């Protein structure tokens, strides 16, 4: 069976979400504060996007820039956000928490936040790139049944140097997980990685005005990448 392709677009507003849908995106990642890699968006914005577009939505659950959580109050806010987003009928969450020092996944915290929205799927985001052993992390994440994606740019090196790395990670991840390539993904990256078996791509600046995080999503740019992903 041929595996389907997917193009996920970062949306920071209702307008972004509508443009991405018009351009043929398959799924949206809803965030705030793009400049720090994405934080928890306002619930009212997520609710409006859910009402205005028909695409599956994955919503960032991250209170602060580091991947480590500071205190119990922050944990409670993360859980409250997960519960709120579940009520809006979103497809899933985007999250990732590391132990103090950033060298291991904080599985206890991950499980606690996921338990606040037990019917949602989840993407483990680019916190994975902080870990010293990516292959071990991929295997460890399989213990969380709700997680079905790992979002990553593949770590250090040029994109051409990552082709074989991604192929290995993809084989290791399946069937429970899918590698979702993001972090500077553009047309060149898609052309490079599709032959390595990567079928899911996460884009941000590549579909924005002037390729800037401050630019709005443009439907025609989404459409061009969607066509490339499907080829």
CORDA-V331792 format. One record per backbone hydrogen bond with DSSP energy under -0.5 kcal/mol. CO is the residue of the C=O (numbers start at 1). NH is the residue of the N-H. E is the energy in kcal/mol with one decimal. If there is no record, write none. Layout:
{{CO	NH	E} {CO	NH	E}}
//
This chain:
{{6	201	-2.4} {7	26	-2.5} {7	27	-1.4} {8	203	-2.9} {9	29	-2.3} {11	31	-2.1} {13	17	-2.0} {14	18	-2.3} {15	19	-2.3} {16	20	-2.6} {17	21	-2.2} {18	22	-2.3} {19	23	-1.7} {20	25	-2.4} {21	24	-1.4} {26	56	-0.7} {27	9	-2.3} {28	30	-0.6} {28	58	-2.9} {29	11	-3.1} {29	31	-0.5} {30	60	-2.5} {32	39	-2.8} {33	36	-1.6} {33	38	-1.9} {34	37	-2.2} {39	32	-1.9} {42	45	-0.7} {42	46	-1.8} {43	47	-2.7} {44	48	-1.9} {45	49	-2.6} {46	50	-2.6} {47	51	-1.4} {48	52	-1.6} {49	53	-2.4} {56	28	-2.3} {57	91	-1.6} {57	92	-2.0} {58	30	-2.9} {59	94	-2.4} {60	41	-0.5} {62	40	-2.6} {67	98	-2.4} {71	75	-1.7} {72	76	-2.4} {73	77	-1.9} {74	78	-2.2} {75	79	-2.4} {76	80	-2.6} {77	81	-2.4} {78	82	-2.2} {79	83	-2.3} {80	84	-2.4} {81	85	-2.6} {82	86	-1.9} {83	87	-1.4} {84	88	-0.7} {85	88	-0.9} {85	90	-1.3} {86	89	-1.4} {91	121	-1.7} {92	59	-2.2} {93	123	-2.6} {94	61	-2.7} {95	125	-1.7} {97	106	-2.8} {99	102	-2.8} {104	99	-3.3} {105	107	-1.5} {106	110	-2.3} {107	111	-2.7} {108	112	-2.0} {109	113	-2.4} {110	114	-2.3} {111	115	-2.1} {112	116	-0.7} {113	116	-0.9} {114	117	-1.5} {115	118	-0.7} {117	120	-2.0} {121	93	-2.1} {122	148	-2.4} {122	149	-1.2} {123	95	-2.7} {123	125	-0.7} {124	151	-2.6} {125	128	-1.8} {126	129	-1.7} {127	130	-1.9} {128	131	-1.3} {133	137	-1.8} {134	138	-2.2} {135	139	-1.8} {136	140	-2.6} {137	141	-2.2} {138	142	-0.6} {139	142	-1.1} {140	143	-1.8} {141	144	-1.5} {143	145	-0.8} {144	147	-1.4} {146	122	-1.8} {148	178	-1.3} {149	124	-2.7} {150	152	-0.6} {150	180	-2.7} {152	182	-1.7} {158	161	-0.7} {158	162	-0.7} {159	162	-1.3} {160	163	-0.7} {162	166	-3.0} {163	167	-1.9} {164	168	-2.2} {165	169	-2.5} {166	170	-2.8} {167	171	-1.9} {168	172	-2.2} {169	173	-2.5} {170	174	-1.9} {173	177	-2.1} {178	150	-2.1} {178	180	-0.6} {179	181	-0.6} {180	152	-2.2} {180	182	-0.5} {181	202	-3.3} {186	190	-2.3} {187	191	-2.4} {188	192	-1.8} {189	193	-2.4} {190	194	-2.0} {191	195	-0.5} {193	196	-1.3} {193	198	-1.5} {194	197	-1.9} {199	6	-2.3} {200	181	-2.2} {201	8	-3.2} {203	10	-2.3} {204	207	-1.5} {205	208	-2.0} {207	218	-2.8} {208	211	-2.5} {209	212	-1.4} {212	215	-1.6} {216	209	-2.4} {218	222	-1.9} {219	223	-2.6} {220	224	-1.9} {221	225	-1.8} {222	226	-2.6} {223	227	-2.1} {224	228	-1.6} {225	229	-2.7} {226	230	-1.7} {227	231	-0.7} {228	231	-0.7}}
//
